[in-house]
Amino acid sequence: MIANTVLIEIIYLIASALFILSLKWMSSPATARHGLFAGEIGMVLAIAGTLLHHGILSYTWVAIGLVLGTIIGIPLGNVAMTAVPQRTALSHAFGALCVTLVGTAHFYTTPHAELTKFAMAVLSAEVILGSLTFTGSLMAAGKLQEVLPQRPITYKGQNFVNLGLLAVAVIIAAMLVMDPSRTHLFPLMVIIPLAFGVMMIVPIGGADMPTVISLLNSYAGLSAAAMGFVLDSKLLIIAGALDGSSGFILSVIMSKAMNRSFTNVLFGAFGQVQTATGGKAEEKTYRSATPEEAAGILAAANKVVVVPGYGMAVAQAQHKVRELYDILSKKGVDVTFAIHPVAGRMPGHMNVLLAEADIPYDKLKEMDDANSDLPQTDVALIIGANDVTNPAARTDQSSPIYGMPILDVDKARTVMVIKRSMSPGFAGIDNPLYYFDKTLMLFGDAKGFVGDIVRELSGSHGH
C-alpha cells in the first residue's frame, strides 16, 4: 500500500513537471513541438497514476469512459483549422461539465459532518465556476460556429440581471458553507450558474470572442484547481492553477491589445450594430481592382505586408496565400505577415493557420514590429481583416473601437483589401480605410481571388 502510494506520488510529480515544461516550451515556436509532446506525456502519466489508485474498486466503468472518450476525442481532434476556436470552446465545456459532475457527486456522497467550511467553500467555487463555464463555453462555440447569433443581444438592465444571478449563487454557496445539510439548496447552486453562463455570453459580440475564449479557459482551470482541493489531488491543483493563470494572463494580453478592461469585454456589448454608420457607407465611393491589376501592383512592389484575418480563415485561403508568398519571394519581393493579437476568433488563430501552410515563422511579425515597417511598405494586402485595420480606432472618439491598437496599414503606399462585400466587420462599424484614394477593394472569395492573383503572377515576367 505504502509503496503504491509513493509510486503514484512520483508519477504525479513527474507529470506536474512535464505540464510546467509544456507551457514553458510552447511559448516559443522553436520548442512548441517539444511542449506539446511534454504535455501529452504528462497527461498519460497523470491518467496512469490515477488508475493505480487503491480507491478504484472496478475498472469496468473506467474502461468504458476511456473508450467513449477516445471515440469522441479522435474526430474532435481532426477538425479543420478554421474550426479550432469552437473546438477549443467545446473542450472547455467538457472539462467544466466534468468538474461540475465530480463536485456534485462529492457533495452527495460525502457525510455532511466531514465537509468542513473550507472544503464546502472550495466545492462551491468548483461547482459555480464549472457550471457557468460549461454553458458559457457552449454558447461561445455556438457563436463561433454561427449556429447562434454572432451579434450581441442586449436589453435594458441586463448587467444588473446577470450580476444578480451570480450574487444569488454566491449567497446560496455561503449558506451551504455555514450548513452543508441544506441539500435542497445545492441544485440551485448548479442551475443558477448554468443560466448565468448563457446570459454572460449573449451580450458579447464576435469581436470579443478571442478574449472570451481565453477567459473561459481561465475559469475552467480555476474550477479544476478547486476540484483538486476537494479531492486532495496535488496534481489537479497544479494543473488547474497553470491552466487558470495562463488563461488569465492571456486574457489580460488580449484585453490590452483591444485597449479594454475585463468588465468592458464582459459587459460592454462590443460589436453592437450601428445602422447609422452603415447608412453613410452607401454614399461613399471606393476604388475596386481586378486580379490582373492587383497582380501587376504586387509584382512591381519591393516590400509587401500581408494582413490575414478571419476572412482568410473562413475561405481556407492560407495555402493560396503561401503560393502567393512563394511566387512573390521568387520575384525578389520582400513579403512579411502582420499579425494583430485579436485577429481571428481565438488567440494565435492566424499564426496557426499560416503555420499549417508552412509559411516561415520568422516572416510573421507582431503588431508593434509590423507597424514600424508599414510606412516603408509598398503594398499592404489585407485578407479579411476589418476591425484590426480600422483607422477610426485612432481618430473617432465616438467609435466603439476607439483607442484599440490597430495595424497601421493606412501608412503603406498602397492598400489592397480582399473582401466579399462592403459589409462591416464584427464590431458592426464602417471602415474609412476602404474609401481612401490609396485603397483598392478586391471583391470576392479570398481563396479564389488570391488564386487568381497567383495565376496572373505565374504568367507575368520577373520582378
C-alpha positions in Angstrom: 0.0 0.0 0.0 2.7 2.5 1.0 4.9 1.5 -2.0 1.9 2.0 -4.3 1.2 5.4 -2.8 4.8 6.5 -3.2 4.8 5.4 -6.8 1.7 7.3 -7.5 3.1 10.5 -5.9 6.3 10.1 -8.0 4.3 9.7 -11.2 2.2 12.8 -10.3 5.4 14.8 -9.6 6.9 13.9 -13.0 3.5 14.7 -14.7 3.4 18.1 -12.9 6.9 18.9 -14.0 6.0 18.0 -17.6 2.9 20.2 -17.5 5.1 23.2 -16.4 7.7 22.5 -19.0 5.0 22.1 -21.7 3.8 25.7 -21.0 7.3 26.9 -21.0 8.3 25.3 -24.3 5.0 26.2 -26.1 5.9 29.9 -25.5 8.3 29.7 -28.4 7.8 28.4 -31.9 11.2 26.7 -31.8 10.2 24.5 -28.9 6.4 24.3 -29.4 6.5 20.7 -30.6 8.5 19.7 -27.5 5.9 21.4 -25.4 3.1 19.5 -27.0 4.9 16.2 -26.6 5.7 17.0 -22.9 2.0 17.9 -22.2 0.8 14.6 -23.9 3.3 12.5 -21.9 2.3 14.3 -18.7 -1.4 13.6 -19.3 -0.7 9.9 -20.0 1.3 9.7 -16.7 -1.5 11.5 -14.8 -4.1 9.1 -16.1 -1.8 6.1 -15.4 -1.1 7.4 -11.8 -4.8 7.7 -11.2 -5.5 4.2 -12.5 -3.1 2.9 -9.9 -5.0 4.4 -7.1 -6.1 1.9 -4.4 -9.6 3.6 -4.3 -10.6 2.1 -7.6 -12.7 -0.9 -7.0 -13.7 -1.8 -10.5 -12.1 -0.8 -13.9 -15.2 -1.6 -15.9 -16.6 2.0 -15.9 -13.1 3.4 -16.3 -12.6 1.3 -19.4 -16.0 2.4 -20.8 -15.1 6.0 -20.2 -11.7 5.7 -21.9 -13.3 4.0 -24.9 -16.1 6.6 -25.2 -13.6 9.4 -24.7 -11.4 8.1 -27.5 -14.3 7.7 -29.8 -15.4 11.3 -29.2 -11.9 12.7 -29.0 -10.4 11.5 -32.3 -13.0 13.2 -34.6 -12.8 16.3 -32.3 -9.1 16.5 -32.8 -9.3 16.1 -36.6 -11.4 19.2 -37.3 -10.4 21.8 -39.9 -8.1 24.6 -38.7 -10.9 27.1 -39.2 -12.9 25.1 -36.6 -10.2 25.1 -33.9 -11.7 28.0 -31.9 -15.1 26.4 -31.5 -13.5 23.0 -30.8 -11.4 24.7 -28.1 -14.6 26.1 -26.6 -16.1 22.6 -26.6 -13.1 21.3 -24.8 -13.6 23.9 -22.1 -17.3 22.9 -21.9 -16.5 19.2 -21.5 -13.8 19.9 -18.8 -16.2 22.2 -16.9 -19.0 19.7 -17.1 -16.7 17.1 -15.6 -15.7 19.4 -12.8 -19.4 20.1 -12.0 -20.4 16.5 -12.0 -17.5 15.5 -9.8 -18.3 18.3 -7.4 -21.9 17.3 -7.3 -21.1 13.6 -6.7 -18.7 14.5 -3.9 -21.3 16.6 -2.2 -23.9 13.9 -2.2 -21.6 11.0 -1.3 -19.7 12.7 1.5 -21.2 12.8 5.0 -22.1 16.4 5.7 -20.2 16.3 9.0 -17.0 15.7 7.1 -17.5 18.8 4.9 -15.5 21.5 6.7 -16.2 25.1 5.9 -13.1 25.3 3.8 -14.0 22.1 1.9 -17.5 23.3 1.3 -16.3 26.7 0.2 -13.9 25.2 -2.3 -16.5 22.7 -3.5 -19.0 25.6 -4.1 -16.4 27.6 -6.1 -15.7 24.4 -8.1 -19.4 23.9 -9.0 -20.2 27.6 -9.7 -17.2 28.1 -11.9 -17.7 24.7 -13.6 -21.4 25.3 -14.3 -21.0 28.8 -15.8 -18.0 27.8 -17.8 -20.0 24.8 -19.2 -22.9 26.8 -20.6 -20.7 29.8 -21.4 -18.4 27.7 -23.5 -21.3 26.0 -25.3 -22.6 29.5 -26.1 -19.2 30.6 -27.3 -18.9 27.5 -29.5 -22.3 28.2 -31.0 -21.5 31.8 -31.8 -18.2 30.7 -33.4 -19.9 28.0 -35.4 -22.5 30.6 -36.4 -25.4 28.4 -35.2 -26.2 31.2 -32.7 -26.4 34.9 -33.5 -22.9 36.4 -33.5 -24.1 39.9 -32.8 -24.5 40.9 -29.1 -28.1 40.7 -27.8 -28.7 43.3 -25.2 -31.6 44.7 -23.2 -32.1 47.3 -20.5 -30.8 46.3 -17.1 -29.0 43.2 -18.5 -25.9 43.7 -16.4 -28.0 44.1 -13.2 -29.8 40.8 -14.0 -26.6 38.9 -14.8 -24.7 40.1 -11.7 -27.9 39.5 -9.6 -27.9 35.8 -10.8 -24.3 35.4 -9.8 -24.8 37.1 -6.5 -27.7 34.7 -5.7 -25.5 31.7 -6.5 -22.7 33.1 -4.2 -25.3 33.7 -1.4 -26.5 30.1 -1.7 -22.9 28.9 -1.6 -22.4 30.9 1.6 -25.5 29.3 3.2 -24.2 25.8 2.3 -20.8 26.7 3.7 -22.4 27.5 7.0 -24.7 24.4 6.9 -24.0 21.7 4.3 -27.1 19.8 5.4 -29.2 22.2 3.4 -29.1 19.8 0.5 -32.2 21.3 -1.2 -30.1 24.4 -1.9 -27.4 22.6 -3.8 -29.3 22.1 -7.1 -29.9 25.9 -7.2 -26.2 26.5 -6.8 -25.7 24.4 -10.0 -28.7 25.7 -12.1 -28.3 29.4 -11.5 -24.6 29.5 -12.7 -25.7 27.4 -15.7 -28.2 30.2 -16.6 -25.6 32.9 -15.8 -23.2 31.2 -18.3 -25.7 31.6 -21.1 -26.6 35.2 -20.1 -22.9 36.1 -19.8 -22.2 35.3 -23.4 -25.4 36.5 -25.0 -24.4 40.2 -24.9 -20.9 39.6 -26.2 -20.2 40.1 -29.9 -17.9 38.1 -32.2 -15.2 40.7 -32.0 -14.6 39.8 -28.3 -14.6 36.0 -28.8 -10.8 35.7 -28.6 -10.8 37.3 -25.1 -13.8 35.4 -24.0 -12.3 32.0 -25.1 -9.1 32.7 -23.0 -11.2 33.9 -20.1 -13.3 30.7 -20.1 -10.1 28.8 -20.3 -9.1 30.5 -17.1 -12.4 29.7 -15.4 -12.1 26.1 -16.4 -8.6 25.9 -14.9 -9.6 27.6 -11.7 -12.6 25.2 -11.3 -10.2 22.2 -11.8 -7.8 23.6 -9.2 -10.7 23.9 -6.8 -11.6 20.3 -7.6 -8.0 19.4 -6.7 -8.5 20.8 -3.2 -11.8 18.9 -2.9 -10.3 15.6 -3.9 -7.0 16.3 -2.2 -5.1 15.9 -5.5 -1.9 17.9 -5.8 -1.7 17.2 -9.5 -5.1 18.7 -10.2 -4.3 21.8 -8.1 -1.0 22.3 -10.1 -2.6 21.6 -13.5 -5.6 23.7 -12.7 -3.6 26.6 -11.4 -1.4 26.5 -14.5 -4.4 26.5 -16.8 -6.2 29.2 -14.8 -3.3 31.5 -14.5 -2.2 31.2 -18.1 -5.7 31.8 -19.3 -6.0 34.8 -17.1 -2.7 36.2 -18.3 -3.7 35.6 -21.9 -7.0 37.4 -21.3 -5.1 40.4 -19.9 -2.9 40.5 -23.0 -5.9 40.2 -25.3 -7.8 43.0 -23.4 -4.7 45.2 -23.6 -4.5 44.5 -27.3 -8.0 46.0 -27.6 -7.3 48.7 -25.1 -10.2 47.5 -23.0 -10.8 46.1 -19.5 -12.3 42.8 -18.5 -15.5 44.5 -17.3 -15.8 46.2 -20.7 -15.4 43.0 -22.5 -18.0 41.2 -20.4 -20.5 44.0 -20.1 -19.7 46.4 -22.9 -21.5 44.7 -25.7 -18.7 45.3 -28.1 -20.0 44.5 -31.6 -23.3 46.3 -31.4 -24.6 47.1 -34.9 -24.6 50.8 -35.7 -27.1 51.3 -38.5 -26.4 55.0 -38.9 -22.8 54.3 -39.7 -23.8 51.6 -42.2 -26.1 54.1 -44.0 -23.3 56.6 -44.6 -21.2 53.8 -46.1 -23.6 53.6 -49.1 -23.0 57.2 -50.0 -19.2 57.0 -50.2 -17.1 56.0 -53.2 -14.3 53.5 -53.4 -12.0 52.1 -56.0 -12.0 48.4 -57.0 -9.5 46.4 -58.9 -9.3 43.1 -60.8 -6.9 40.2 -60.1 -4.9 41.3 -63.1 -4.4 44.8 -61.8 -3.6 43.6 -58.3 -1.0 41.2 -59.7 0.6 44.0 -61.6 0.9 46.2 -58.5 2.2 43.3 -56.3 4.8 42.3 -59.0 6.1 45.9 -59.1 6.5 46.2 -55.3 9.7 45.9 -53.3 8.0 45.3 -50.0 4.6 43.7 -49.3 2.9 43.2 -45.9 0.1 40.7 -45.8 -2.5 41.2 -43.1 -4.5 38.0 -42.5 -7.9 38.0 -40.8 -11.0 35.8 -40.2 -12.0 36.2 -43.9 -8.9 34.2 -44.8 -9.8 31.5 -42.2 -13.4 31.2 -43.5 -12.2 30.9 -47.1 -9.4 28.5 -46.0 -7.1 30.6 -48.2 -3.9 30.1 -46.2 -2.5 27.6 -48.8 -3.2 30.0 -51.6 -1.6 32.8 -49.5 1.5 30.5 -49.2 1.6 30.2 -53.1 1.4 34.0 -53.3 4.2 34.3 -50.8 6.4 31.8 -52.8 5.9 33.4 -56.2 6.4 37.0 -54.9 9.6 35.9 -53.0 10.9 34.3 -56.2 10.4 37.7 -57.9 12.5 39.4 -55.3 9.6 40.9 -53.3 10.1 41.1 -49.5 6.9 39.6 -48.1 6.1 39.6 -44.4 2.9 39.0 -42.4 1.4 41.4 -39.9 -0.4 39.6 -37.0 -2.8 41.5 -34.8 -3.3 39.9 -31.3 -7.0 39.7 -31.7 -7.2 38.8 -35.4 -9.5 35.8 -36.0 -11.6 34.1 -33.4 -9.0 32.9 -30.8 -5.5 33.9 -29.6 -2.9 32.8 -32.2 -5.6 31.9 -34.8 -3.7 33.5 -37.7 -0.4 32.0 -36.5 -1.8 28.5 -36.5 -3.4 28.9 -40.0 -0.2 30.3 -41.5 1.9 27.6 -39.8 -0.4 25.0 -41.3 0.5 26.4 -44.7 4.3 26.2 -43.8 4.9 29.9 -44.0 8.2 30.6 -42.3 7.6 31.7 -38.8 10.2 34.4 -39.0 8.1 36.1 -41.6 5.3 36.6 -39.1 5.6 39.9 -37.3 3.7 41.1 -34.2 1.8 44.3 -34.3 4.5 46.7 -33.0 7.2 45.3 -35.3 4.8 45.3 -38.3 3.7 48.9 -37.6 7.3 50.1 -37.7 7.6 48.6 -41.2 4.3 49.7 -42.7 5.4 53.3 -43.5 8.1 51.9 -45.7 5.8 49.3 -47.3 4.8 49.5 -51.0 1.6 47.3 -50.6 -0.4 46.3 -47.6 -2.5 43.4 -48.6 -5.5 42.8 -46.2 -7.2 39.4 -46.4 -10.4 39.5 -44.5 -9.2 41.6 -41.6 -11.6 44.5 -40.8 -11.7 46.0 -37.3 -8.0 45.5 -36.6 -7.1 47.7 -39.6 -9.8 50.4 -39.0 -8.2 53.9 -38.6 -11.3 55.1 -36.8 -9.8 53.5 -33.7 -7.2 56.3 -33.7 -9.4 59.2 -34.7 -13.1 58.7 -34.0 -13.9 59.1 -30.3 -17.5 58.0 -30.9 -16.4 54.7 -32.3 -16.8 51.6 -30.1 -13.2 50.6 -31.1 -11.7 54.0 -30.3 -8.4 53.5 -28.5 -7.9 49.9 -29.7 -4.4 49.5 -31.1 -4.6 48.6 -34.8 -2.2 47.7 -37.6 -1.2 51.0 -39.3 -2.0 49.7 -42.9 -3.1 53.2 -43.9 0.5 54.3 -43.8 1.5 52.0 -46.6 1.9 53.5 -50.1 -0.9 51.3 -51.5 -3.6 49.3 -49.6 -5.4 46.4 -51.2 -8.3 44.8 -49.4 -9.7 41.3 -50.3 -13.3 41.2 -49.1 -16.6 39.6 -50.1 -18.5 42.9 -49.8 -18.5 46.3 -48.2 -20.3 44.9 -45.1 -18.8 45.9 -41.7 -16.8 43.5 -39.5 -17.8 42.1 -36.2 -17.7 45.5 -34.5 -20.6 46.5 -36.8 -18.9 49.7 -37.9 -17.8 51.1 -41.3 -14.1 51.2 -42.1 -13.0 54.6 -43.6 -9.8 52.9 -44.9 -11.9 51.5 -47.7 -12.6 54.9 -49.1 -9.0 56.3 -49.2 -7.6 57.2 -52.6 -4.7 54.8 -52.0 -7.1 51.8 -51.2 -8.2 49.2 -53.8 -11.1 46.9 -53.0 -10.7 43.4 -54.3 -14.2 41.8 -54.1 -14.6 38.1 -53.9 -13.8 34.9 -52.0 -10.3 35.2 -50.5 -9.2 31.8 -51.7 -10.4 32.4 -55.3 -9.1 35.9 -55.5 -5.7 35.1 -54.2 -5.6 32.1 -56.6 -6.4 34.4 -59.5 -3.6 36.7 -58.5 -1.2 33.8 -58.3 -2.2 32.7 -61.8 -1.6 36.2 -63.1 1.8 36.4 -61.5 2.8 33.0 -62.8 2.2 34.2 -66.3 3.9 37.5 -65.8 7.6 38.4 -66.2 10.2 38.6 -63.4 10.4 41.4 -60.9 
